[in-house]
């Protein structure tokens, strides 16, 4: 799909639920401007089309520590995206903020090191709320979160809720 021409696909963005999980890394994107385009602009445009097409539930995969005033570029970008999508006023919006995501066969050196460190601390009983979640388990939570009964119009799921939901499913 050519996300620069997303409007051409608008007629196909229909249904009861829309899921937005697009993202990249600074390195893969080739700079902050390009990462902003993928992680913010493309997702917001998709959300606007979904809202215009009267999709009831929108599920956004965001990031742990997302905050629009963060000093960290990635966290600030994700926080600003959350704010923008909240302002679209979906009848039901679910924002998922997982902790570490364990991706099989990752080639990212720092990701491997970080997962090893958090895994070590988890074995000691520390930082359990930051326990990694596999991509398969996260995909299951993303899909099934929209089926979860909630009275909230905007339901933000932090890592402990995501991990708990996976264990109870």
N, C-alpha and C positions, 0 to 999 in steps of 0.2 A: 504494500500500500504506500502510496506517495502522500505523506502527511502534509506536505506543502499544498496539496490539492484536496484536502479532506472534505471540503464543501461539496465536491463532486460525488462523494459517497454518502451524503447526508440522508438520502432516501432509504439507505440500507441500515441506518442507525436507528433501529426501532426495537420495541419489546417492552418487557416489564422491568428488566434490570440491565444496567450497563456496568461493565467492569473496566476500570482504568488502571493498568499496571505498567505502563510504558516508562522506561527509564534508561539511563546510560551512565557512564562514568565520565569524569572530567577528561581522563586520558583518552578514552574511546571517542569522545565527542571532539576533542581537539581544542578545547578551551571553554571558558565559562559562558561565553555568548552562545556557543553551539549547544552546550549542556542545558542552558536555560531554554533554548528553543525546544529541545526534546522533552525535558522534564517538566517544563512549565507551559509554554505556549501550545504545544501539540495537545497536551492533556486538557488544558482549559478550553481549547477550541472544540475538542471532542465532547467535553461536558456541556458546553453551550448548545451544541447540536442535539445532544441527548435531551437536554431540558426543553429545547424548542420543540422536539418531537414527542414531548410529553411522557418520557420514560419516568416511571414512578420512583424507582430505587437506583441510586448511584453508589457504587462501591469504589473507593479510591485507595490504592496501595500507596501509602506515604512513607514516612521514615521516623524511626525513633528520634526523639529530641527535636522534631520539627517545630519551628517557632518563627514567626515573621520578623522578630527583632533579634534573632540570633546573630552572633558575630561570625559564625561559621557559614560560609556561602551556601553549602548544600542544605543545611538545616533551615536557613533563612528562605531559600528558594522553595523548599517543601512547605514551610509554614505559610508563605505567601500564596502558594497554590491552594492549600487548604482553605484559606480565607476567601479567595476568589470563588472557589467552588461552593463554599457555604453560602456566599452571597447570591448564588443562582437559585436558592430556595427550593431544592428538591423536596418532595414530600417526605422522602426517607433517604438520608445520606449516611453511609458507613465509611469511616476513615480508619484504616488499619495502619498502625505504627509498630511494625515488628522490630525486634532487636536484631541480633546477628542472623543472617540468612546463610545456611550451610549449603553451598552450591557444589554438587559433585564435579570433580575434575576441573576446579577453578584454576586458572593460570595466574591469578592475582597473588603475588607473594605476600603482601601485607595482610590480605584476607586470610590466607592460610595461617600466618603467624597469630593474628588476632583470635581466630577460632581455636587455635591450640591453647592460647593463654586463657581465654574464657572457659574452655573445656577443663583445664587444670583447676581453675578456681571453683568451677561447678562441682568437681569431684570432692573438693574440700568443704562443700556446702555453702560456698560464698557466691554472691551475685546470681542466685537462681532465677531471678526475674529477667536476667539478660541471657538466659539459656538460648543457644542457637536453635533455629527451626529449619528443617530441611525444606527445599523448594517444593517437594511433593506435598508435605504437610501444609505448607503455607498456601499452596494452590487449593487444597481441600478447604482450608479455612476461608479463603477468599470466596470460593463458590458458595459455601454453606452459610456464610455470614448473612447473606441477604435473606435467608430463611428464618433467621433468629428473630423471635418476637421481641420487640422493644417499643416502649412508649415514647422514646426520644426521636425527634425529627433528625437530629444530628447525633450519631452514636460514634464516639471515638474509642477505638480499641487500642490500648497500650499493650506492650509485649506480654505482661502477665495474663491479661484476658485472652489474648490470642493463643497462648500456650495452654491455658486452662480449657478453652473451647475445644482445642484439638484433642486434649486428653478425655474430655467428656463425650466427644462424638463417637 
